[in-house]
Amino acid sequence: MNRHQDPNPFEEEEVNPFSNGAAGSKSRTTPLSSSQRHDATVDIPLEITTDSKKKGQELAAWEADLKRREKIFYLVGFGLFCLEALLSLWVLQKIYMYFRGHK
């Protein structure tokens, strides 16, 4: 095929991937034969009950650790909130005293 004399060099060929290779079709794919469809085997390992128990124990330990860290996180957050509230009250008291004439 000579692309130099083609009126539209960017025109793509019509390709129907769903055709069965019928006459007049420009399909580039070939349909699978019946022997190719079911040849693939997949090995799926079955979990042993001891492995699932071990994984369950690991997940329980992980969850307990997360809950402990979450409690610490909330405790620190509450402490910072209290500190901010006390600082705000102190600042308001200083402003009040300044405008009342007490330095």
Backbone as JSON, one array per atom type, in Angstrom:
{
  "sequence": "MNRHQDPNPFEEEEVNPFSNGAAGSKSRTTPLSSSQRHDATVDIPLEITTDSKKKGQELAAWEADLKRREKIFYLVGFGLFCLEALLSLWVLQKIYMYFRGHK",
  "N": [[0.84, -1.17, 0.0], [0.67, 2.1, -0.91], [1.25, 4.91, 0.78], [1.75, 7.49, 0.03], [0.17, 8.33, -2.06], [-2.31, 8.17, -1.05], [-5.5, 9.56, -0.38], [-6.3, 10.33, 2.21], [-4.18, 10.08, 4.66], [-4.5, 9.62, 7.36], [-6.71, 8.17, 7.85], [-8.3, 5.47, 9.41], [-8.37, 1.91, 9.29], [-11.39, 0.02, 9.21], [-12.05, -1.93, 11.89], [-13.49, -4.71, 13.23], [-13.75, -6.12, 16.22], [-15.54, -7.99, 17.06], [-16.38, -9.53, 15.04], [-16.72, -12.66, 13.31], [-14.8, -13.36, 11.51], [-15.93, -13.16, 9.0], [-16.68, -12.99, 5.47], [-15.26, -10.26, 3.74], [-14.67, -8.89, 5.99], [-12.34, -7.01, 7.86], [-10.93, -7.92, 10.03], [-8.42, -8.1, 12.48], [-8.03, -9.83, 14.52], [-8.09, -13.25, 15.53], [-10.55, -15.74, 15.97], [-10.85, -17.67, 18.98], [-10.05, -21.08, 19.17], [-11.87, -24.02, 20.16], [-10.23, -25.6, 21.72], [-8.44, -23.84, 22.85], [-9.84, -22.29, 24.61], [-10.42, -23.41, 27.15], [-8.09, -24.31, 28.29], [-6.49, -23.08, 30.2], [-5.34, -23.34, 33.46], [-5.85, -22.62, 36.85], [-4.23, -22.35, 39.84], [-5.5, -22.28, 42.93], [-4.68, -21.63, 46.11], [-5.82, -23.33, 48.95], [-6.85, -22.13, 52.07], [-5.47, -23.08, 55.11], [-6.94, -24.1, 58.19], [-5.48, -23.38, 60.47], [-3.93, -21.31, 59.53], [-5.87, -19.36, 59.01], [-6.81, -18.93, 61.57], [-4.53, -17.9, 62.72], [-4.22, -15.56, 61.23], [-6.52, -14.27, 62.03], [-5.95, -13.81, 64.73], [-3.77, -12.09, 64.45], [-5.02, -9.91, 63.21], [-6.79, -9.17, 65.25], [-4.97, -8.36, 67.23], [-3.79, -6.23, 65.91], [-5.99, -4.51, 65.64], [-6.52, -3.97, 68.35], [-4.21, -2.56, 69.0], [-4.57, -0.3, 67.37], [-6.87, 0.81, 68.54], [-5.84, 1.49, 71.06], [-3.95, 3.44, 70.35], [-5.69, 5.28, 69.26], [-7.13, 6.14, 71.52], [-5.09, 7.43, 72.93], [-4.53, 9.47, 71.13], [-6.96, 10.93, 71.16], [-6.91, 11.75, 73.84], [-4.67, 13.44, 73.93], [-5.58, 15.39, 72.14], [-7.8, 16.4, 73.55], [-6.47, 17.49, 75.76], [-4.99, 19.55, 74.52], [-7.1, 21.11, 73.63], [-8.18, 21.99, 76.09], [-6.01, 23.5, 77.05], [-5.96, 25.53, 75.11], [-8.43, 26.73, 75.64], [-8.02, 27.74, 78.26], [-5.94, 29.55, 77.75], [-7.27, 31.35, 76.09], [-9.17, 32.39, 77.88], [-7.44, 33.66, 79.69], [-6.32, 35.63, 78.01], [-8.63, 37.12, 77.42], [-9.21, 38.06, 79.98], [-6.98, 39.71, 80.46], [-7.39, 41.67, 78.5], [-9.8, 42.76, 79.36], [-9.02, 43.81, 81.85], [-7.2, 45.75, 80.99], [-8.8, 47.61, 79.64], [-10.35, 48.45, 81.77], [-8.69, 49.93, 83.25], [-6.85, 48.86, 84.95], [-3.6, 47.85, 85.24]],
  "CA": [[0.0, 0.0, 0.0], [1.45, 3.32, -1.04], [0.61, 5.96, 1.57], [2.0, 8.81, -0.54], [-0.92, 8.69, -2.96], [-3.57, 7.98, -0.34], [-6.09, 10.87, -0.17], [-6.34, 10.65, 3.64], [-3.25, 9.15, 5.29], [-4.84, 9.4, 8.76], [-7.92, 7.36, 7.94], [-8.02, 4.15, 9.97], [-9.15, 0.81, 8.75], [-12.46, -0.41, 10.08], [-11.74, -3.24, 12.48], [-14.57, -5.15, 14.1], [-13.22, -7.22, 17.01], [-16.6, -8.94, 17.37], [-16.75, -10.32, 13.87], [-16.23, -14.04, 13.33], [-13.95, -13.59, 10.34], [-16.82, -13.3, 7.84], [-16.14, -12.46, 4.21], [-15.3, -8.81, 3.66], [-14.27, -8.32, 7.27], [-10.92, -6.7, 7.96], [-10.59, -8.2, 11.42], [-7.04, -8.52, 12.72], [-8.02, -10.86, 15.54], [-8.61, -14.55, 15.12], [-11.34, -16.3, 17.04], [-10.22, -18.76, 19.71], [-10.61, -22.4, 18.91], [-12.44, -24.6, 21.38], [-9.17, -26.16, 22.55], [-7.73, -22.75, 23.52], [-10.7, -21.58, 25.56], [-10.5, -24.0, 28.48], [-6.82, -24.92, 28.65], [-5.82, -22.4, 31.3], [-5.67, -23.81, 34.8], [-5.46, -21.68, 37.88], [-4.07, -22.98, 41.14], [-5.94, -21.43, 44.03], [-4.34, -22.32, 47.35], [-6.85, -23.34, 49.98], [-6.3, -21.74, 53.36], [-5.55, -24.06, 56.18], [-7.64, -23.47, 59.32], [-4.53, -22.77, 61.39], [-3.53, -20.03, 58.95], [-6.94, -18.39, 59.19], [-6.83, -18.58, 62.99], [-3.36, -17.05, 62.96], [-4.53, -14.25, 60.65], [-7.52, -13.65, 62.9], [-5.27, -13.31, 65.92], [-2.97, -10.93, 64.05], [-5.94, -8.79, 62.99], [-7.29, -8.73, 66.56], [-3.88, -7.62, 67.88], [-3.64, -4.97, 65.17], [-7.13, -3.67, 65.99], [-6.32, -3.52, 69.73], [-3.17, -1.53, 68.96], [-5.18, 0.9, 66.81], [-7.76, 1.39, 69.54], [-4.99, 2.11, 72.08], [-3.4, 4.68, 69.78], [-6.8, 6.22, 69.09], [-7.4, 6.71, 72.83], [-4.0, 8.38, 73.22], [-4.72, 10.61, 70.24], [-8.06, 11.73, 71.7], [-6.48, 12.34, 75.11], [-3.8, 14.58, 73.59], [-6.44, 16.42, 71.55], [-8.57, 17.03, 74.62], [-5.53, 18.3, 76.53], [-4.7, 20.77, 73.76], [-8.32, 21.92, 73.65], [-8.25, 22.63, 77.41], [-4.97, 24.51, 77.09], [-6.4, 26.65, 74.28], [-9.52, 27.42, 76.35], [-7.41, 28.51, 79.36], [-5.2, 30.67, 77.17], [-8.26, 32.33, 75.62], [-9.72, 33.06, 79.06], [-6.4, 34.53, 80.21], [-6.23, 36.79, 77.11], [-9.82, 37.95, 77.63], [-9.06, 38.71, 81.28], [-6.0, 40.78, 80.28], [-8.03, 42.73, 77.72], [-10.78, 43.39, 80.25], [-8.3, 44.61, 82.86], [-6.57, 46.87, 80.31], [-9.8, 48.63, 79.39], [-10.89, 48.91, 83.06], [-7.71, 50.83, 83.83], [-5.89, 48.12, 85.78], [-2.52, 47.32, 84.4]],
  "C": [[0.89, 1.24, 0.0], [0.72, 4.45, -0.34], [0.8, 7.35, 0.96], [0.86, 9.25, -1.45], [-2.28, 8.5, -2.31], [-4.19, 9.35, -0.07], [-6.14, 11.28, 1.3], [-5.42, 9.67, 4.37], [-3.6, 8.84, 6.75], [-6.11, 8.56, 8.94], [-7.55, 5.96, 8.42], [-8.89, 3.11, 9.3], [-10.26, 0.46, 9.73], [-12.16, -1.81, 10.58], [-12.87, -3.56, 13.44], [-14.05, -6.33, 14.92], [-14.27, -8.29, 17.32], [-17.01, -9.78, 16.17], [-16.11, -11.7, 13.97], [-15.37, -14.35, 12.13], [-14.78, -13.79, 9.09], [-16.17, -12.65, 6.63], [-16.29, -10.94, 4.19], [-14.9, -8.14, 4.96], [-12.77, -8.09, 7.27], [-10.43, -6.93, 9.39], [-9.15, -8.67, 11.54], [-6.97, -9.62, 13.76], [-8.58, -12.16, 14.99], [-9.43, -15.11, 16.27], [-10.62, -17.47, 17.7], [-10.87, -20.08, 19.32], [-11.09, -22.99, 20.22], [-11.36, -25.19, 22.28], [-8.42, -25.08, 23.33], [-8.55, -22.11, 24.63], [-10.6, -22.1, 26.98], [-9.19, -24.65, 28.92], [-6.18, -24.3, 29.88], [-6.3, -22.98, 32.63], [-5.11, -22.81, 35.8], [-5.38, -22.44, 39.19], [-4.45, -21.98, 42.22], [-5.62, -22.15, 45.32], [-5.47, -22.21, 48.36], [-6.21, -23.01, 51.31], [-6.48, -22.86, 54.36], [-6.17, -23.37, 57.38], [-6.68, -22.84, 60.31], [-4.06, -21.42, 60.86], [-4.62, -18.98, 59.17], [-7.06, -17.99, 60.66], [-5.68, -17.64, 63.32], [-3.62, -15.64, 62.42], [-5.56, -13.52, 61.5], [-6.9, -13.08, 64.16], [-4.43, -12.09, 65.61], [-3.87, -9.71, 63.85], [-6.49, -8.26, 64.31], [-6.22, -7.92, 67.3], [-3.69, -6.26, 67.22], [-4.76, -4.0, 65.54], [-7.0, -3.14, 67.42], [-5.28, -2.42, 69.79], [-3.73, -0.21, 68.41], [-6.1, 1.59, 67.81], [-6.97, 2.09, 70.65], [-4.43, 3.43, 71.58], [-4.49, 5.73, 69.62], [-7.13, 6.89, 70.42], [-6.35, 7.74, 73.21], [-4.17, 9.65, 72.39], [-5.84, 11.52, 70.76], [-7.68, 12.4, 73.0], [-5.6, 13.56, 74.85], [-4.63, 15.71, 73.0], [-7.25, 17.16, 72.59], [-7.69, 17.92, 75.48], [-5.21, 19.61, 75.83], [-5.91, 21.69, 73.71], [-8.45, 22.68, 74.97], [-7.21, 23.73, 77.53], [-5.36, 25.74, 76.27], [-7.51, 27.43, 74.97], [-8.96, 28.27, 77.49], [-6.65, 29.72, 78.85], [-6.17, 31.75, 76.68], [-8.86, 33.09, 76.79], [-8.7, 34.04, 79.65], [-6.28, 35.8, 79.36], [-7.43, 37.69, 77.31], [-9.74, 38.71, 78.96], [-8.08, 39.88, 81.17], [-6.61, 41.95, 79.52], [-9.03, 43.48, 78.58], [-10.09, 44.3, 81.26], [-7.66, 45.84, 82.22], [-7.6, 47.99, 80.1], [-10.45, 49.16, 80.66], [-9.89, 49.85, 83.75], [-6.73, 50.14, 84.75], [-4.81, 47.53, 84.88], [-1.87, 46.26, 85.14]]
}
